[in-house]
Every structure is written in structure tokens, then in C-alpha cells.
Amino acid sequence: MDFIKDDLRTELNKAGFAFGKRTFFSLLGVSYYLTEEQLTNLLITISSFAPEGSSIVFDYGDEHMFNSDVRRVQNTVAMAKEGGEPMQACYSYLELEKLLAKAGDVMDKEEWILCPVCKNKTRIRIRQDTTLTNFPLFCPKCKQERIQHQFDAYCKKVLRFTASVNFD
Ligand SMILES: C[S@@+](CC[C@H](N)C(=O)[O-])C[C@H]1O[C@@H](n2cnc3c(N)ncnc32)[C@H](O)[C@@H]1O
């Protein structure tokens, strides 16, 4: 399967993957072929269905990968490009930690929605499988109501597993 074009759940389903069973995922040798956004989304997708106790192993290129003075690293990057599978991203340890935190955020089963205006907790709690369309979010603290953009960005992160989220 292609991690960029194909839907992981669909492909795993076709292959007879046992959803619901604790799983060890190996993504070795792949992360650098994905952009940061693609890797984040892939990890988020995995965390959306992997039961508690599952784990994943992957390697990554460090922040010097694209400007390394080590010949072996330069050759690896050049060969991947020549082979039609250019490397896309590398990370410092801190950057990777942030990426994982982003993916980890959505592992929570439920989250309180924060007010996009005053950033306080509203009284609305959503789950990974909650769907909301044109939801007018009223904040009991600042008494403002908002439907779109800032809120949209927040909810897409939390609710990215639901296809029908639409706050526009
Ligand atoms: C370095 S090899 C690692 C193979 C294997 N995972 C292993 O550990 O031996 C990288 C593999 O990732 C594959 N790859 C690159 N981009 C991909 C993508 N978007 N979706 C799926 N596989 C991809 C390449 O075709 C290649 O087979």
C-alpha cells in the first residue's frame, strides 16, 4: 500500500488485520519518505484504531540528514532521489517529540473543547467519533459564540477521524 494515497484502515481490512487486538506496528525505513504532515497523519490514524497497549517502532532521519557532511548519508539521500523515492523530512529530537505529542493528543478518548476566543474550557466535550456539523459553540465564560475557523482548526485535530466534520 501507499501510505500517502491509500487509506490504511481499508488496506488493513482487506489484508485481514485483526482490529481490536493489541498490535505491534513496525514502520522501519519509511518515515523519511513521508512529509511531516503525512507522517503525523499516519500516526494519528494508527492511534485512532490501535487498542491500548499497542506499540509502534520507527526510525527517522535526524536534523542533519539533508546537509550532512558524511558521505554515506549524502549517498543515501542521493540514491533515494535517483530511485524515484526522495526523502522528504528529517527531525531533531525535539521536533519529533512535538510531532508525537500532536499524534498522541488525539489518542485521548474525549476532550473538552476550548473556547477559540478566551481559550477556557467550554461545557462541550467531544469524543473521537463525535460528529458535528455547523455547531454553534457558545462559551459560558466569555459569552461569545463562534462557528468557524479557529475552532475549526482545533476540532480538525481532535476529530480528524470523522469525515463529516464541517464548521464552515
Ligand atoms: C528502506 S525500505 C524499508 C523496508 C522495510 N520496512 C524494512 O524495514 O526492511 C523503505 C521502503 O519504504 C517504501 N516506501 C516509500 N514511500 C512509501 C509510501 N509512500 N508508502 C509505502 N511505502 C513506501 C519503499 O518503497 C521501500 O520499500
The ligand as an SDF file (V2000), in Angstrom:
LIG
                    3D

 27 29  0  0  0  0  0  0  0  0999 V2000
   14.2850    1.3460    3.4540 C   0  0  0  0  0  0  0  0  0  0  0  0
   12.9580    0.3840    2.8670 S   0  0  0  0  0  0  0  0  0  0  0  0
   12.3850   -0.3820    4.3280 C   0  0  0  0  0  0  0  0  0  0  0  0
   11.6240   -1.6270    4.0390 C   0  0  0  0  0  0  0  0  0  0  0  0
   11.1510   -2.4050    5.2590 C   0  0  0  0  0  0  0  0  0  0  0  0
   10.2000   -1.6320    6.0310 N   0  0  0  0  0  0  0  0  0  0  0  0
   12.2750   -2.8670    6.1030 C   0  0  0  0  0  0  0  0  0  0  0  0
   12.4090   -2.4330    7.2420 O   0  0  0  0  0  0  0  0  0  0  0  0
   13.0700   -3.6710    5.6210 O   0  0  0  0  0  0  0  0  0  0  0  0
   11.7870    1.6500    2.5230 C   0  0  0  0  0  0  0  0  0  0  0  0
   10.5440    1.1520    1.8840 C   0  0  0  0  0  0  0  0  0  0  0  0
    9.5160    2.1550    2.0280 O   0  0  0  0  0  0  0  0  0  0  0  0
    8.7840    2.1700    0.8380 C   0  0  0  0  0  0  0  0  0  0  0  0
    8.0220    3.4260    0.7020 N   0  0  0  0  0  0  0  0  0  0  0  0
    8.4580    4.6500    0.3580 C   0  0  0  0  0  0  0  0  0  0  0  0
    7.4480    5.5230    0.2930 N   0  0  0  0  0  0  0  0  0  0  0  0
    6.3300    4.8210    0.6360 C   0  0  0  0  0  0  0  0  0  0  0  0
    4.9560    5.1690    0.7380 C   0  0  0  0  0  0  0  0  0  0  0  0
    4.5090    6.4040    0.4850 N   0  0  0  0  0  0  0  0  0  0  0  0
    4.0780    4.2140    1.0910 N   0  0  0  0  0  0  0  0  0  0  0  0
    4.5030    2.9610    1.3520 C   0  0  0  0  0  0  0  0  0  0  0  0
    5.7960    2.5670    1.2780 N   0  0  0  0  0  0  0  0  0  0  0  0
    6.6970    3.4970    0.9060 C   0  0  0  0  0  0  0  0  0  0  0  0
    9.8210    1.9890   -0.2420 C   0  0  0  0  0  0  0  0  0  0  0  0
    9.2600    1.5680   -1.4420 O   0  0  0  0  0  0  0  0  0  0  0  0
   10.7060    0.9290    0.3940 C   0  0  0  0  0  0  0  0  0  0  0  0
   10.2450   -0.3550    0.0770 O   0  0  0  0  0  0  0  0  0  0  0  0
  1  2  1  0
  2  3  1  0
  2 10  1  0
  3  4  1  0
  4  5  1  0
  5  6  1  0
  5  7  1  0
  7  8  2  0
  7  9  1  0
 10 11  1  0
 11 12  1  0
 11 26  1  0
 12 13  1  0
 13 14  1  0
 13 24  1  0
 14 15  1  0
 14 23  1  0
 15 16  2  0
 16 17  1  0
 17 18  1  0
 17 23  2  0
 18 19  1  0
 18 20  2  0
 20 21  1  0
 21 22  2  0
 22 23  1  0
 24 25  1  0
 24 26  1  0
 26 27  1  0
M  CHG  2   2   1   9  -1
M  END
$$$$
